């Protein structure tokens, strides 16, 4: 485990949660995001292109409260990355509201 994130597989809800929690703890942030997935063009770790796991960790006292989402996005690799980025930013805005 490096920085609180297991070695793999990486295209999982658990990995996104570990990243979000690890970043929040490492930086002492109130909110942090973890995102992983498959941009394409082919599958990875048995997951189809467009698979995205996203997690947001929020401070709750000395602990983290983590919420996560799993989505399947359409498009070529560039479109998947753009859509995943938009989704991540939307989730951060929602977490900070």
matplotlib code that plots the C-alpha trace (Angstrom):
import matplotlib.pyplot as plt

x = [0.0, 1.4, 0.0, -3.1, -3.9, -3.6, -1.6, -4.6, -6.8, -7.2, -10.4, -12.6, -14.8, -12.4, -9.4, -11.3, -12.3, -8.7, -7.4, -9.9, -9.3, -5.6, -5.4, -7.7, -5.5, -2.2, -3.1, -5.3, -8.0, -11.7, -12.7, -10.8, -11.5, -10.4, -11.1, -10.2, -11.4, -11.0, -10.7, -10.4, -10.2, -10.2, -11.1, -8.9, -9.0, -12.2, -14.0, -15.3, -14.1, -16.0, -16.0, -15.4, -15.3, -15.3, -15.2, -15.4, -14.0, -15.2, -13.8, -16.0, -14.1, -10.8, -12.3, -13.5, -17.0, -16.7, -19.4, -18.8, -20.3, -19.8, -20.8, -20.3, -19.6, -20.0, -17.5, -13.9, -11.1, -10.9, -14.6, -14.6, -11.8, -13.6, -16.9, -15.1, -13.4, -16.7, -18.3, -15.4, -15.7, -19.5, -19.0, -16.5, -18.8, -21.7, -19.4, -18.4, -21.9]
y = [0.0, 3.4, 6.6, 4.6, 3.2, -0.6, -1.8, -2.9, -3.5, 0.3, 0.6, 0.1, 1.9, 1.0, 2.6, 5.8, 5.9, 5.2, 8.0, 10.5, 9.6, 9.5, 12.9, 14.5, 13.1, 13.9, 17.5, 18.1, 19.2, 19.5, 17.9, 15.7, 13.7, 10.4, 9.3, 6.3, 4.6, 3.4, 6.1, 3.6, 2.7, -0.8, -2.4, -2.5, -4.8, -6.4, -3.0, -1.5, 1.9, 4.7, 3.1, 5.8, 5.5, 8.7, 9.4, 12.5, 12.5, 15.1, 15.8, 14.7, 15.4, 13.5, 11.0, 11.1, 10.6, 9.2, 9.1, 7.5, 7.1, 4.6, 5.7, 4.5, 7.4, 7.3, 8.5, 8.2, 8.5, 12.3, 12.6, 10.2, 12.1, 15.4, 14.0, 12.5, 15.8, 17.7, 15.1, 15.4, 19.2, 19.0, 16.6, 19.0, 22.0, 19.9, 18.9, 22.4, 23.9]
z = [0.0, -1.0, 0.4, 1.7, -1.8, -2.5, -5.5, -7.5, -9.2, -9.6, -11.5, -8.5, -6.0, -3.3, -5.0, -5.6, -1.9, -0.8, -3.0, -1.8, 1.9, 1.5, -0.2, 2.4, 5.2, 3.6, 2.8, 5.9, 3.5, 4.3, 1.0, -1.4, -4.6, -5.9, -9.5, -11.5, -14.6, -18.1, -20.8, -23.6, -26.4, -25.0, -21.7, -18.6, -15.6, -17.0, -17.1, -20.4, -21.7, -20.1, -16.6, -14.0, -10.2, -8.3, -4.5, -2.4, 1.1, 3.6, 7.0, 9.9, 13.0, 12.8, 10.4, 6.7, 5.4, 1.9, -0.8, -4.2, -7.6, -10.5, -13.9, -17.5, -19.9, -23.7, -26.2, -27.4, -24.9, -25.2, -24.6, -21.7, -20.0, -20.6, -19.2, -16.2, -15.5, -15.6, -13.3, -10.8, -10.8, -10.3, -7.4, -5.7, -6.1, -4.6, -1.7, -1.0, -1.3]

ax = plt.figure().add_subplot(projection="3d")
ax.plot(x, y, z, "-o")
ax.set_aspect("equal")
plt.show()
